[in-house]
Amino acid sequence: MKNLKRRFAVTQILWWPAYGLLKIVEFVVNLTIWPIVSMKRYPGRSVIVCLLMISLIGYGIYRYYQVDRQSSICAQNLQVIYQALIGYQRDNGYLPQKLGDLCPKYLKSDDPAWMCPASDSYHTASASGVKTSYWYFIKPGVKTHCLASQLGHKVIAECFADHQGGRMQLSADGMVYFSS
C-alpha cells in the first residue's frame, strides 16, 4: 500500500507540469489555429490572427538582424578609428589628446566612422567640433613606439551605445571586443 501511494505521488508530481504545458498549448491553438478551422462564426478573425502572428515573427527577425548589423558596423568604425590613431602616432610619435585631434588629416569630420549606428546621442570630441559616439581613454601625451607592445589589451576606446546589454570596446592591440 505504501509503494502504491508513493507511485501515485510521483505520478502526480510529474503530471502537473505536463498538464500546465498542455493548457498553454491548448490556449495557443485556440488563439491561432482554431479560428482558421471555425471560419463560420468569425470569418475575419482568422485573417487578423494570421496577420498578427506573421507581423510579430517578422518584427522579431528584423530586430535580430538589425542589432547584429549595428554591432558589426560599430566594430568596423572602431577599426577605422584605430587605423587613424596608428597614423597619428606614426607621424607625431605620441597618441592624440582627444579623438577630435584626428580630424581632418586622419579622419574627416563627416566620416560615418565617428558615429555608432546604435547610438542616439553623441558628445563633442574636441574644439574641432567633431561629434562622436565613442569615448577615448588614453592619457594626454602618452608616448609609445608601438601601441600594442606598451599597452597590451588595455581598452583605449569604447562605444557608449547599448549593444544588447553590452558595449563594443577597442583595445590597444587593435582588437574589438564586446563586453557586458
HELIX and SHEET records of a PDB file:
HELIX    1   1 LYS A    2  THR A   32  1                                  31    
HELIX    2   2 TRP A   34  VAL A   37  1                                   4    
HELIX    3   3 PRO A   43  ASN A   92  1                                  50    
HELIX    4   4 LEU A   99  LEU A  102  5                                   4    
HELIX    5   5 PRO A  112  TRP A  114  5                                   3    
HELIX    6   6 LEU A  147  LEU A  151  1                                   5    
SHEET    1   A 2 HIS A 123  THR A 124  0                                        
SHEET    2   A 2 LYS A 131  THR A 132 -1                                        
SHEET    1   B 4 TYR A 134  TYR A 136  0                                        
SHEET    2   B 4 VAL A 155  CYS A 159 -1                                        
SHEET    3   B 4 ARG A 167  SER A 171 -1                                        
SHEET    4   B 4 VAL A 176  SER A 179 -1                                        
END                                                                             
